[in-house]
Amino acid sequence: MSTYPTITEQLDDPEPAQTEGRRKMDWARQHMPILESLREDYETDQPFAGQRIGMAMHVEAKTANLVELLADGGAEVAITGCNPLSTHDDVSAALDTHENITSYAKRGVDDEEYYEAIKAVIDIDPTITVDDGMDMIAAIHEDYPELIETIVGGCEETTTGVHRLRAMDADGELKYPVFAVNDTPMKTLFDNVHGTGESSLASIAMTTNLSWAGKNVVVGGYGYCGKGVAKKAAGQNANVIVTEVEPRRALEAHMEGYDVMPMAEAAEVGDVFITTTGNRDIITGEHFESMKDGVLLSNAGHFDIEIALDELDDMAVDSYEARDGVQAYEMPDGRRLNVLAEGRLVNLATPIALGHPVEVMDQSFGIQAVCVEELVENGESYDAGVHEVPDDLDKQVAEIKLAAEGVEFDSLTEAQREYMGSWEHGT
Ligand code: NAI
């Protein structure tokens, strides 16, 4: 067993935190019909009995309901954060009271503590891993390869994690099967688009108390997350500017009516910058040089490398906390550039951030749960490598959600099914 302290051991007075964390979880749970529907089966059938699940996720109320669902379905679960700033300590403390759950997640850990906590989770000797960003899978492959033999498989939540896994797979280095939960329609089209859009804008507005209307909002990257951010910003009466490197996505943004231009030009006119590329060095020194006084710089991509903070720090003559979650950097000519959440995921890492709306995460975590179930039931039939989520599982979760929303929809007739499956009918 790991000697790294659990959240309960790290807090001076855990009890009030546990109560508050439970309150947050209860609220979220009321709005997670997919997890509730799965819970009915899992509590009875105990599909995860005997499984040890190691998780590295954003530990807040919605995630906590997934964690508890897996534990109530019979699993022993150990969890830590997947970002140093996204943990809600009270939720982590509430989770840690469950007899089948150990939580090591704590907000504000340094790099060393972050990786120590991941090691502590790995100490559970997991049979299944659930990651957001792939840091745990990487740690297992690099430092604990002997555990791989007993791992049935894993699930990966986000785009950056799936990119890393595919790179690892291409190099022949990924040694167990992992579901690309991120890539399935029930996740990407809702979580990445609407979730990131709504929660990034909400977090920026609440952190700064500033308006969107009439602002020039520069969205770095027009992928799933960028589309959501752009759409919601436009909906708040902002002027949206998109930067891209992929010609079809740049064209798509142009046809949506947004201004598309290189970051070097956008830097001169932008009021708020939100990077969503999953890439590095999107906003760098040359851009800081030409920005207006008072700009807001934020990132919604997985890692804190989209805004070159080291360069900004070197260029600044002064730096101070302008508000909670806002660090101002003063340039030699007096301009102030304001960085939110230390350049980490702005929708999860500002002090008041709540992450995606509950309903959206119900979908993403519904997919996580059915993928864990699939690994338990059929894990042996998947080879090492990255796998798409089986389409029938994705549809099953969509149907649960539609039923919960009271939405009815059509189904194909026999004649339609036959027509769609044939090539013989022409003009
Ligand atoms: P995506 O692959 O659909 O989109 C990324 C876009 O960025 C692509 O269109 C790509 O061409 C563009 N891009 C790459 N380099 C660029 C550059 N130098 N300049 C301009 N554009 C560039 O990925 P998706 O799903 O939108 O995810 C993006 C990031 O957001 C990932 O790191 C992902 O893990 C993260 N993410 C964050 C969430 C949050 O809660 N904040 C939720 C879901 C994903």
Boltz pocket constraint, residues with backbone or C-beta under 6 A from the ligand:
constraints:
  - pocket:
      binder: B
      contacts: [[A, 158], [A, 159], [A, 160], [A, 161], [A, 191], [A, 192], [A, 196], [A, 220], [A, 221], [A, 222], [A, 223], [A, 224], [A, 225], [A, 226], [A, 243], [A, 244], [A, 245], [A, 246], [A, 249], [A, 276], [A, 277], [A, 278], [A, 279], [A, 280], [A, 281], [A, 282], [A, 300], [A, 301], [A, 302], [A, 303], [A, 345], [A, 346], [A, 347], [A, 348]]
      max_distance: 6.0
